[in-house]
Amino acid sequence: SIVRIDNNHEMCMAGAIVVCLSKLENDNYYSVRRNLQGKRNEQYYRASDLHRKAGVPFGTCGVIEAAIFEKHLGIQINIVCDQTLRRIVYS
């Protein structure tokens, strides 16, 4: 499924990944999906942890970082551009 992440940090790709994995694993999905304000922001913590473990620098990600996340997690990532009629720009 397509997951769009709106947040106030620059870890949108990692946020989308942790939300998708959480949903697939039925692991506290709704808590992770919500971008909670305040001290306990589950999505932020999990995205930060993913960046650290995968060795991806914090900040905006592109296809190079997607490939690193794929290899680290053993998954396939598809990036879809909403501005071009949902065309897959990375797979």
Phi, psi and omega in degrees: 000162179270129179241124176250132183245122173251122180206180181248022175234167184262046177232046184298317182295311179297323177298316179296320180296312182292328177293315179298313180297321179297318179294315181296326182265005183050044185252086173057039188306310186292327176293319180289320184297318180290133177269083187292142176271153176102205189288325187252091178248091186303315181300315180299314181295317180291321178295318178299317179298319178297316177303313181297310184294326181276348181076026179264126179301146177294143179133187182297139182246153176228203185292329178297314179292324177301318179296322178293315178299317179303311182296316181298318185266346183069040182231171173251134179245133172246131177252126183247132179267112181293334183283346180243048176058042176061037178283135177286123181255350176205136177208000000 
